[in-house]
Amino acid sequence: MDTYGGRRTRAEQDAATVEIGYALVSAAFAAAVLFGAVAGPALLFPLPHLLSAVLLRLGLALAPVVFMARVVSVLVRFRRESQPSQPGRTSPDS
């Protein structure tokens, strides 16, 4: 992929790979925690059938949303931070 007309260096490719892995792992963790918090009581305690079904469905509906939101937010932040503030120039702290 081109970055400002040039090719990405190996270090930039490695950084992108690590960031993608981090985004996926942290998103899976966040989705699992949310699912456990919402649907956990339905799985652990004897609740009325309707409440149990609602909690399970709510957990199953919210977990993928949280997963995607986390992946997108991490990757957008990475892309924003990896680009210099002005094209053709490096940032002062690089």
C-alpha positions, 0 to 999 in steps of 0.5 A, spaced: 500 500 500 502 506 498 503 512 503 504 519 501 506 516 494 511 511 497 511 504 499 511 502 506 517 500 510 517 493 513 517 496 520 510 500 518 507 493 515 509 490 522 506 495 526 500 495 522 500 487 523 501 488 531 495 493 531 490 489 527 492 483 532 491 488 538 484 490 535 482 483 534 484 481 541 482 487 545 475 487 541 474 479 543 475 481 550 471 487 550 465 483 547 466 477 551 466 481 558 460 485 555 456 478 554 458 475 560 456 482 564 449 482 560 447 474 559 451 471 565 446 472 570 441 468 565 446 463 565 448 462 572 442 463 576 435 460 575 431 466 572 424 467 569 424 464 562 422 470 559 428 474 563 433 469 561 431 469 554 431 477 553 438 477 557 441 472 552 438 475 546 441 482 548 448 479 550 448 476 543 446 482 540 450 487 543 457 483 543 458 483 535 456 491 536 462 492 541 466 488 537 466 492 531 466 498 535 472 496 538 476 494 532 474 500 528 476 505 534 483 502 535 484 502 527 482 509 526 486 511 532 492 507 529 491 510 522 490 517 525 497 517 529 501 513 524 500 519 519 505 525 519 501 532 521 503 535 514 504 530 508 511 530 506 514 532 513 515 528 519 512 529 526 517 533 531 517 527 536 519 522 530 
